Amino acid sequence: MPGAVSAVEAGDTGASESPFAPFFREQGVVLLDGGLATALEAAGQDLDDPLWSARALLDAPEVVRRVHLDYLAAGADCIATTTYQATFEGLSARGFTEVQCEEILRRAVDLAVDVRDAFWSRPANREGRLRPLVAASVGPYGAFLADGSEYTGDYGLGEDALYGFHRRRWRVLADSAADLLACETIPSAVEARALLRLLEESGERWAWLSFQCRDEAHLADGTPLAEVVRLCSEAPRVAAVGVNCVPPALVDALLAIAVSEAPVPVAVYPNSGEAYDVRTRAWVPGAGGPDPAEAAPAWRDLGARVLGGCCRTGPDTIARMRRSLLAS
């Protein structure tokens, strides 16, 4: 995976080094995992639940463990925890106490870390690899609502309310054994500002921010992508900024905007090209686009430094993506 990057692109601001920086120096890019829920469903888990992937953490942690391992074996440099849709509010609605909610969040991180450490303990897995990272996933407020509103950003909440919603989970995850935090599928500028406030309060912790977009230039709520990319680039300890769960057909245009505006690394990890129907709670034919695995080298050449897959992509996609990046 060739391609050197500057210290600024690597996320090295001088205060501390981004967890991504060694990967950028050695191989040019970081390869994320694919859709965690997609792989869990393929393994037989029923995630039609407000807790989504966190339900598998509660019901079948051994399956979560196996899926994490599958992504590492496929070549992922970073795996995400099952905390995207796990919140104090959502878990409390299931009857868990605040102490139990915190324990569940930590359990998700510890499980991923244990899998990573076991994978790395095998010498055969170290050949041509750097020690993989674990990212604590932070989903948007819309993920807690479980109504598809992360694809609209239509919450009716201001920055302070969103800051308050995210604060408890953030502080637990920022104090965990994860290597960094992953703020994913953010649909609005106001939510980005709330998350950046929490990052600023988190000492030496790093995070990436990735946005959900409705077209080639705008977030789900209509905010220009360029605006939030600049916002994130001005904040401390942003390891990367980019887009996720967008159809591959939009990636070239969105990537061009992000690269032109961001002095920090740019991330792209699209879905398969299908669209999520909120009413039927199912994926249907959508905008489509190129196969993410086949398009990855071109996206890297356009400036993406963090690549992977989102919904409806699995370990096979990541394995093919790694092969295509290594071959070019």
C-alpha positions, 0 to 999 in steps of 0.5 A, a space after each residue: 500500500 504505497 504512498 507517503 504522507 506529510 506529518 500534517 496529513 498523518 495527524 501528527 500535530 506535535 501534541 501527540 501522534 495520531 494512532 493512524 500515523 504509523 500506518 500512514 508512514 509504513 503503508 500510506 493508508 489505514 484499512 478499516 473493517 466493513 459493516 459489523 452488523 452486516 457480518 453479525 447478521 450473516 452469522 445468524 444474529 437477529 439485529 432488528 432491535 433498537 440496540 442493533 449490533 449491541 444486541 449481539 454483544 448481550 446475546 452472543 458475544 462469542 459471535 461478535 468475537 468471531 466477526 472481529 477476528 474475521 475482519 482482522 484475518 481479512 486484513 483490517 488495520 482497525 476494527 470497530 466496537 459494537 457500541 455504535 447504537 449502545 447508549 445509556 438511554 437505550 440500555 436503560 430502556 432495557 432495564 439496565 442500571 447506569 453502572 451496568 450500562 457503563 459495564 456493557 460499554 466497557 465490555 464491548 471495548 475489552 472484547 475487541 481488544 482481547 480479539 486483537 491481542 489474541 490475533 496479534 499474538 500469533 507470529 504468522 499474523 504479523 507478517 507484513 502487518 502493523 498491530 491493528 487498532 481498536 476504535 470505540 464506535 460512537 453513533 449519532 443521536 439518530 442511531 439511538 432513535 433507531 428510526 433512520 434519522 441519522 440519514 436526515 439529521 432531523 432531530 430538533 435538538 441543539 448543540 447543548 442537548 446533543 452534547 449532553 446526550 453523548 457525554 456519558 457514553 463518550 467519557 466511558 469510551 474515552 477512558 477505555 482501552 480503545 486506541 481511538 474513537 470513531 464518530 460515525 454517520 454524523 448527519 449534521 453540523 450541530 452534532 459534529 460541533 457537540 462531538 468536537 467539544 467532547 473531543 477537546 475535553 478528552 486530553 490526549 484522546 484522538 477520534 475520527 469524524 465521518 459524515 452521512 451525506 445526501 448528495 455529492 456535496 451536502 450532509 444529510 441535513 443540507 450542510 455543505 460537506 466543505 463546511 464541516 470538513 473545515 470545522 473538523 480540520 481546525 479541531 485538535 486530535 482529529 485523526 481523520 475526517 470523511 464520509 461513511 455509509 454513502 453509496 459508492 457512486 457519491 464517493 469521488 465527488 465527496 472525496 474531492 471536496 474533503 481532500 480540497 478542504 482538509 489538511 488532515 487525513 480523509 476517510 471514505 467507507 461507503 456502503 454497498 450502494 443500496 439504500 435503507 428504507 426506514 418504513 420497511 427497515 430493509 435495504 433496497 436498490 439504491 444509487 449503486 456505484 463501483 465495487 468499493 474493493 475495486 475502487 479503493 486504489 483510485 480513491 487512495 490516489 484521489 487522496 483517501 488515507 482511511 478506507 473501508 466498508 460500511 453497511 452491506 459490506 463484509 470481510 470478503 470486501 475488506 480482503 479484496 480491498 486489501 489485495 487491490 491496494 497492495 497490488 497497485 
